[in-house]
């Protein structure tokens, strides 16, 4: 089943990507994605200030963050957000439709990461940077106007992977929650959803194996995809004590089962989990908010969950 409102979005999305040359490099795709996102961007909520940028030192290289802050001021809750993009593309700007609305609807601050991308910077660069940003947010809470005891982490797709891995590795940090939106939590390409949705809209399984190898720096490191919880949080031995999780998947998404099995593993470890199955939706559905009423409703549900924490 596919939500009928997705079709108009996909027509626009496919037209925007049709101009990308067939032999495009990851760098070409990265640049093109910035243009596509700008062309399809929703108006920024007027009650959000996104003018602040910071460069944060990290052992994995300096990382830029853009801050989306509700104009009401005061001490606000904080969400550290990692964008999607198959680990090789995307930026705070390509995902501003999501982060600005979270900041607006929840009257909070969102710190959006411009983390290191593949293939130039394979694992663990982005992971290390994200951990350092979390520490920086807590250390600079007063300057940022956030409550250091109320910091959540989240992201979509590749960013969901990164967020889950950081929440797992920094269990003692005390994250308020983890918002995992159609996340990749492991790399089993034989899951039923991988087969059922091999040719799904927006994301197909073709080329996934190559992208996954690129994440870890080549075939010689492919074992990390199945052994290292900093790459695949699903494979960790112990998930107890983690922050409450909202895991959003999509029915018509190859990654659907990756999110579902992670939800099951967290619940088995005693972690509070809210699982939204995304009936009728596709990978990346939050990009369709202008076209699909249910996509916007799902983001509202996510922000309500954050607020309830």
N, C-alpha and C positions, 0 to 999 in steps of 0.2 A: 504494500500500500504506500502511495506517495501523496502527500498533501498537494492538492491541485494548485495552490498558490505558489508552490516552489517553481513551477514551470516558467512563469514570467521572469523570476529572478535568474533562472538558469539561462534563459535566452539572452539576457543582458550580460551575464557573466561570461558565457561562451563567446559572445561577440567581442567583448573586451580582450579576451585571451587569444582570439583567432589571429591577431596580428603578430603574435610571437613567432619568430622563425623556428622551423622544425629542429634545427641543430643548436638550439639555445643552450648556453652554459648555465650553471647555477647562478653565476653573476648576472647573466642576461635576465633570467627569471626574476631575480631579486629586484632589479631595476624596473622591470615591467610590472611587478606586483605593486610597487609604490604608485605607479601611474594608475593602475586599475583601481586601487583602493581610493585614491584621490578622486577619480572620476565617479565612483559610486558612493562616496561618503555622504552620510546623513548630516543635517545641520547640527552643529555643536550646541548642547544645552547652554542657555545664557547664564545659568547659575553656577557654571563650572569655569574655573580659571586653570588654563593649561600652559601658562607662560613660563613656569619654573622648570629648569633643567639642572641636573647635577651630574658631575663626572666623579665616579667613585673608584678609588684605587683598589686593585685586586691583584693577587699573585698571578691570575690568569689574564691580566691586561686590564686597563681602565675600561669601565663600563658606564655608558650614559643612561640616565633614567629621566623620564618626563613625568611630572607630577600633575595629576588631575585632582583638583581640590574644590570642594564646595565653597562657594563664596560666603556662606554664613559664618565662617571663621570658628574660633574657639578650638578646643581640643577634640579631634575627630578620630573615629576608628580608621584603621588603615588596611588596605588590601594591596599586597605586592602581586603584580600581575605579569605573567610571562606569555607573550603572544605565540600563536601557532605559525606554521609555515614550513613544515617538513624539516626543521632544523637548519634550513639553508636560506630562508627568506622571511620577510616580515620585520616589523619595527613597532615602536609605540604608536607611530602615526597610522600605520595600516590597520590598527585595531582600536583606534580612538572611538569609533562608534560604540564599542562595548564598554571601554573603560570610563568614558565620559558619562555614559548613562548610569553606570554603577555609582559613580561619584555624585551624580545629580539625584537619582532616586533615593539613595541612602544617606544623602547629606554627609558624605565622608571623603576621605582622601584615598586615591589610588596611585601607587608608585609603579609605573610601567617600565619594564626592562628592555633595553636595547642590547641584548646579550650577544656574545660572539657566535658567529654563524659558520656552518660547514660549507665547503670543504676546507676553507682556510684555517678554521679553528675547531678541530674535532674534540669529542669528549676527552677530558673533563672540563674544558674551558668554560662553557656556559654554566655547567653545574657549579663550579667553583665561584664564578662571578655571582650567581644567584644567592649562594650562601653568604658571600661577603656583603651583598646588598641588604640582606635581612639583618645582619649585625649592624650595618650602617644605619638602617632605619631606627633600630632601637637606641643606638648611641646618640642619634641626632633627633630624637623624638620631639624635644622641646622646640627646636628650630623648625621642624616640619609641621608642628602643631598637631601632633598625633599622640594617642595614648600608647605608651610602650607596652602595656599589658594587653592591648587589643589590636594585635597585628595578625591578619589572616594572609594566606598565600593561595594563589590560584592561577589558572591559565587554561588555554584551549589547545587541543591537539598536541603538538610537540611541546607547547607550553604547559599542558596538563601533565605530560610526562615529567618535565622539569620540576614542576611544583610538587608533584607526589614524591619525587626523589629527594627534594630538599626537605620536605616535611618529615620524611622517614629518617634522613641522615641527621637532622637537627631536632630530633624528638624532644630534647631537653629545652629547646628554645621556648616552648610553650605557645605555639601558634594557636590563634583563636579558632581557626578552622581551615579546611582546604577545599577549594572550589575547583573541581576537576571536570572540565567541559570537553566532551568527546575525546578523552585522553588515550594515549598510547602508553600502556603500563607494562607491556611485554611484547615480544616480537615473534609470536607463533603464527606463521602464515597459513596454518592448516585449520584455524578456528572456523566453525560453521559460517560466521558472518563474513569471513574473508572469501569464502567460496560463494555464498549466496549473493554477495554484493560486489563481486569482482569488477563489474562494470557499472558501479553506482554513479549517480551524478556527483560532480565535483572531485571526488576521490575514488580512484580505481586501484586495484592491487598491482597493476603493471608497473614495474620499476621500483616497487617497494623494497625488494631485497637489496638493490643497489644503493638506495637512499639510506637504508639501515646500516650498510657497511660503511658508507661515507661518514655517518655519525661517529663511528668508532675509529675512523682513520684508516680503513682498508680491511681487506679480507683476513689479514694476519691477526686482526683484533676482533674478528667476528664472534669469538667465544664470549666476549664481554656482554653481548646482547642477551645471553642466556645465563650468565653467571654473576654479573655485577649489579647489585640493587641500585647503584647510583645511575645506571643506565636503564634497568628494568626493575622498578620497585616491586613488582609482583613477586620476584624470585627471592626476596628477603626472607630470612628465617623467622623473624619476629616482627609482627605488625601491631603488637599490643601497645597501648599507651599513646597512640597517635591522636591527633586532633580530629574532631568530628569532620565528616566529609560529605559534601554534596557531589555526586557523580552523575553527570548528564551524558547520556549516550543518544544515539539516533538509530531508528529502526533500519534505515537504508544506508548503513555505513559499514565499510569493512572493519573498522575499529570497534564496532559495537561490543563484541564479546570481550575485548581487552578491558573495557570499562566494567562490564558486568562481572567478570571473574575477579577483578580487583575489589569490587564492592563486596563480593562474597567472602573474599579473604579477610578484608577488614572486619566485617561483621563477625566472622568466626573468631577473630582476635579480640572481640569485645568493643570494637570501635563503633560509635554512632554513625550510621550511614543513611543518607537520603539518596535513593536511586531514582532518577527520572529516565524512562525508557525512550522518550522522544518518538512516540508513534507517528508514522508518516513523514518523519523528518530525515534530513541528510547530514553528512559530515559538513561542518562549517555553517550550520543553519543560522547562526546568529548574524551572518552576513546578509541574510534575506529579510531582515526586520522590516524594511520598507515595503516588501511585497507580501510577507507571510505573517498574518496575525498571531499564529501560534508561536512563531519564533520570538516575537517581542514578549509574548506572555511567558515564555520559558525564562527569558532574562529577568523579567519581573519576579518570577518564582525564585530564581537564584539570589536576587538582591534581598528579597523578603527573608530567605533563609539566613543570609549574612546578618541582616538586621536582628533576627531572632536570637542570634548567638549572644 
